[in-house]
Amino acid sequence: MITQEISSRELKRLKALDEYRILDTPNEAEYDDIAQLAAYISDAPVALISFIDINRQWFKSKVGVEMCETERNISFCTHAIEAEEDVLEIKNALEDDRFKNNPLTQSPDQPVIYYCGFKLTDSRGMTLGTLCIIDHKPRTISDNQKKSLRALSKQIVKLLELRRNFDLLKRAEKSLKEKNSLLQDFAGTVSHDIKMPLANMVLTVDILKKKYETTLDKEGVNYLNYLKKSSFSLSEYITSILNLYESEVKAHEKSKESFDLKQLLEEIIDLFNIKHECEIKLPHKNLELHCNRAALEQILLNLIGNSLKYNDKEKIVIKIKCKEKEGFYHFSVNDNGVGIPKEKQKDIFNLFSTAAITDRNGNKGNGIGLSTVKKLVKKLGGKIKVKSELGEFTKVSFTIKK
């Protein structure tokens, strides 16, 4: 027996094989069926799907043999993966100097006399093993049989690459969940460690104003009021940033549920605890929706909240519509508010872009809310657009894939 030397690409090949995580896995019908087909097509007593590890060849699927692996140094498949052609055919191993003294050829029960192995080469050019057939007597197979076996070997490679890609996706998903968990912890820390001191600053300002209201001049009071206003603005900004992060998590959530649209809208409206005169018109026809409820809730919270904040009318009027069409839910939120200048409308959904308009309390937005909305809509397979007339109305329309 002549032992074939390991090729210079062997370390890369072994690394590639390890990435597929196929070695020592249990039987799988997809691979076993291919091995059975290979035996049938070639009319051979033995068919193997073999992977070449560093010191062994391991059989993922086998027909006609009981053993699960052999030593690599007596493996026919080691020669096959190093061959220049994609197939290695040994018509009579007893007449081949490489194999005539091989223990497998000399076996008294099931000697390997005929061998035909087809490389399993992936898209990166790494040969991982073979699909091979074996007979116990000298023979050959036809070109059509070889063509069929070559096609089967390509199917094995496709199965392997699907397996690897699925495994990579699972690991990426696990990593993403771990990162999201860390981000949630960080968000909680930020919320507590920054917003709490801000709340203390507001409280301190109120104490200072009450205690020294008779000694402070007008300018001093204005400074305190400015400090209080700035604290509130920073707190709201932090809340918006956290909401943006939470929207990313919600958009990636796979869970979908069926729920009542009007009930969702009523729950959202109750959250605002509206103090001024306001009329909110809900859709005439109620719908049972099937989509990501948490993400849709975040979208509507932002849009309805904007319609309430950016409104200078004595009576706020908001019209919400929803209809189902061609596999999408079509929503619109229309208000009688301050409107958006035409030159700002194309950028209004960009992060940190604002319309340079103050809200009902004289505060300017931070440009995060509508960016969050657009990102969520896009993740849910939809589109969003705005139509507005300055001083008259704003209508935001968006779709969500059902």
Backbone hydrogen bonds, N-H to C=O, Kabsch-Sander energy under -0.5 kcal/mol:
donor,donor_aa,acceptor,acceptor_aa,energy
2,I,98,R,-0.9
3,T,1,M,-0.5
4,Q,2,I,-0.5
10,E,7,S,-1.5
13,R,9,R,-2.5
14,L,10,E,-3.0
15,K,11,L,-2.1
16,A,12,K,-2.3
17,L,13,R,-2.5
18,D,14,L,-2.3
19,E,15,K,-1.6
20,Y,16,A,-0.9
20,Y,17,L,-0.8
21,R,18,D,-1.2
22,I,17,L,-0.6
25,T,22,I,-1.5
31,Y,28,E,-0.7
32,D,28,E,-2.5
33,D,29,A,-2.8
34,I,30,E,-1.0
35,A,31,Y,-2.1
36,Q,32,D,-2.3
37,L,33,D,-2.3
38,A,34,I,-2.6
39,A,35,A,-2.1
40,Y,36,Q,-2.2
41,I,37,L,-3.1
42,S,38,A,-1.9
43,D,39,A,-0.9
44,A,39,A,-1.7
46,V,134,I,-1.5
47,A,63,V,-1.8
48,L,132,C,-2.8
49,I,61,S,-2.4
50,S,48,L,-0.7
50,S,130,T,-2.8
51,F,58,W,-2.9
52,I,128,L,-2.0
53,D,51,F,-0.8
53,D,56,R,-2.4
57,Q,70,T,-2.4
58,W,51,F,-3.0
59,F,68,C,-3.1
60,K,49,I,-2.4
60,K,58,W,-0.7
61,S,49,I,-1.0
63,V,47,A,-2.3
70,T,57,Q,-1.9
72,R,55,N,-1.8
74,I,71,E,-1.1
75,S,72,R,-1.9
79,H,75,S,-0.6
79,H,76,F,-0.7
80,A,76,F,-1.6
81,I,77,C,-2.4
82,E,78,T,-0.8
83,A,79,H,-0.7
83,A,80,A,-0.8
88,L,117,G,-2.5
90,I,88,L,-0.5
90,I,115,Y,-3.7
91,K,89,E,-0.6
93,A,113,I,-2.6
95,E,92,N,-1.7
96,D,93,A,-1.3
97,D,95,E,-0.5
99,F,96,D,-1.6
100,K,96,D,-2.3
102,N,99,F,-1.9
105,T,102,N,-0.7
106,Q,102,N,-1.9
107,S,104,L,-0.5
112,V,104,L,-1.8
113,I,111,P,-1.1
113,I,135,D,-2.1
114,Y,135,D,-2.2
115,Y,90,I,-2.4
116,C,133,I,-2.0
117,G,88,L,-2.6
118,F,131,L,-2.9
119,K,86,D,-2.7
120,L,129,G,-2.4
121,T,119,K,-0.8
122,D,120,L,-0.5
122,D,126,M,-2.5
125,G,122,D,-2.0
127,T,125,G,-0.5
128,L,120,L,-2.9
128,L,126,M,-0.7
129,G,120,L,-0.6
130,T,50,S,-2.4
131,L,118,F,-2.2
132,C,48,L,-2.7
132,C,130,T,-0.6
133,I,116,C,-2.2
134,I,46,V,-2.5
135,D,114,Y,-1.9
139,R,91,K,-1.3
146,K,142,S,-2.2
147,K,143,D,-2.4
148,S,144,N,-2.1
149,L,145,Q,-2.5
150,R,146,K,-2.5
151,A,147,K,-1.7
152,L,148,S,-1.9
153,S,149,L,-2.1
154,K,150,R,-1.7
155,Q,151,A,-1.6
156,I,152,L,-1.9
157,V,153,S,-1.8
158,K,154,K,-2.0
159,L,155,Q,-2.2
160,L,156,I,-2.4
161,E,157,V,-2.6
162,L,158,K,-2.3
163,R,159,L,-2.2
164,R,160,L,-2.6
165,N,161,E,-2.6
166,F,162,L,-2.4
167,D,163,R,-2.3
168,L,164,R,-2.6
169,L,165,N,-2.3
170,K,166,F,-2.3
171,R,167,D,-2.3
172,A,168,L,-2.4
173,E,169,L,-2.6
174,K,170,K,-2.2
175,S,171,R,-2.4
176,L,172,A,-2.6
177,K,173,E,-2.3
178,E,174,K,-2.1
179,K,175,S,-2.5
180,N,176,L,-2.8
181,S,177,K,-2.2
182,L,178,E,-2.1
183,L,179,K,-2.7
184,Q,180,N,-2.4
185,D,181,S,-2.1
186,F,182,L,-2.5
187,A,183,L,-3.1
188,G,184,Q,-2.3
189,T,185,D,-2.1
190,V,186,F,-3.0
191,S,187,A,-2.7
192,H,188,G,-2.1
193,D,189,T,-3.6
194,I,190,V,-2.0
195,K,190,V,-0.9
195,K,191,S,-0.7
196,M,192,H,-1.2
198,L,194,I,-1.6
199,A,195,K,-2.3
200,N,196,M,-2.2
201,M,197,P,-2.1
202,V,198,L,-2.2
203,L,199,A,-2.3
204,T,200,N,-2.7
205,V,201,M,-2.4
206,D,202,V,-2.0
207,I,203,L,-2.1
208,L,204,T,-2.8
209,K,205,V,-2.6
210,K,206,D,-2.0
211,K,207,I,-2.7
212,Y,208,L,-2.7
215,T,212,Y,-0.8
216,L,212,Y,-2.4
221,V,217,D,-2.1
222,N,218,K,-2.3
223,Y,219,E,-2.1
224,L,220,G,-1.9
225,N,221,V,-2.6
226,Y,222,N,-2.5
227,L,223,Y,-2.4
228,K,224,L,-2.3
229,K,225,N,-2.6
230,S,226,Y,-2.7
231,S,227,L,-1.9
232,F,228,K,-2.1
233,S,229,K,-2.4
234,L,230,S,-2.5
235,S,231,S,-2.3
236,E,232,F,-2.4
237,Y,233,S,-2.3
238,I,234,L,-2.4
239,T,235,S,-2.2
240,S,236,E,-2.2
241,I,237,Y,-2.2
242,L,238,I,-2.4
243,N,239,T,-2.3
244,L,240,S,-2.2
245,Y,241,I,-2.0
246,E,242,L,-2.7
247,S,243,N,-2.2
248,E,244,L,-1.3
249,V,245,Y,-1.6
250,K,246,E,-2.7
251,A,247,S,-2.6
252,H,248,E,-1.2
253,E,249,V,-0.7
253,E,250,K,-0.8
257,E,291,C,-2.0
259,F,289,L,-2.2
261,L,287,L,-2.6
264,L,260,D,-1.9
265,L,261,L,-2.6
266,E,262,K,-2.7
267,E,263,Q,-2.1
268,I,264,L,-2.2
269,I,265,L,-2.6
270,D,266,E,-2.0
271,L,267,E,-1.1
271,L,268,I,-0.6
272,F,268,I,-0.7
272,F,269,I,-1.1
273,N,269,I,-0.6
273,N,270,D,-0.8
279,E,316,I,-3.1
281,K,279,E,-0.6
281,K,318,I,-3.4
282,L,280,I,-0.6
286,N,284,H,-0.6
289,L,259,F,-2.6
289,L,287,L,-0.7
291,C,257,E,-1.5
293,R,291,C,-1.1
296,L,292,N,-2.1
297,E,293,R,-2.6
298,Q,294,A,-1.8
299,I,295,A,-2.0
300,L,296,L,-2.6
301,L,297,E,-2.5
302,N,298,Q,-1.8
303,L,299,I,-2.3
304,I,300,L,-2.8
305,G,301,L,-1.9
306,N,302,N,-2.1
307,S,303,L,-2.0
308,L,304,I,-1.8
309,K,305,G,-2.4
310,Y,306,N,-3.0
311,N,309,K,-1.6
316,I,277,E,-2.1
316,I,314,E,-0.5
318,I,279,E,-2.8
319,K,334,N,-3.2
320,I,281,K,-3.1
320,I,318,I,-0.5
321,K,332,S,-2.4
323,K,330,H,-1.8
325,K,328,F,-2.8
328,F,325,K,-1.5
329,Y,400,I,-2.9
330,H,323,K,-3.3
330,H,328,F,-0.5
331,F,329,Y,-0.6
331,F,398,F,-3.2
332,S,321,K,-1.9
333,V,396,V,-2.5
334,N,319,K,-2.8
335,D,394,T,-2.3
336,N,317,V,-1.1
338,V,310,Y,-1.5
344,K,341,P,-1.6
345,Q,341,P,-0.9
345,Q,342,K,-0.8
346,K,342,K,-0.5
347,D,344,K,-0.9
348,I,344,K,-0.8
348,I,345,Q,-0.5
350,N,347,D,-2.1
352,F,367,G,-3.1
353,S,350,N,-2.0
353,S,367,G,-0.7
359,D,363,N,-3.5
360,R,309,K,-2.3
362,G,359,D,-2.0
365,G,357,I,-0.7
372,T,368,I,-2.3
373,V,369,G,-2.0
374,K,370,L,-2.5
375,K,371,S,-2.1
376,L,372,T,-2.2
377,V,373,V,-2.7
378,K,374,K,-2.5
379,K,375,K,-2.1
380,L,376,L,-1.6
381,G,378,K,-1.7
382,G,377,V,-2.6
385,K,397,S,-2.5
387,K,395,K,-2.4
389,E,393,F,-2.0
391,G,338,V,-3.8
392,E,389,E,-2.6
393,F,389,E,-1.6
394,T,335,D,-1.2
395,K,387,K,-3.2
396,V,333,V,-2.3
397,S,385,K,-2.3
397,S,395,K,-0.5
398,F,331,F,-2.1
399,T,383,K,-2.2
400,I,329,Y,-1.9
401,K,380,L,-2.0
402,K,327,G,-3.1
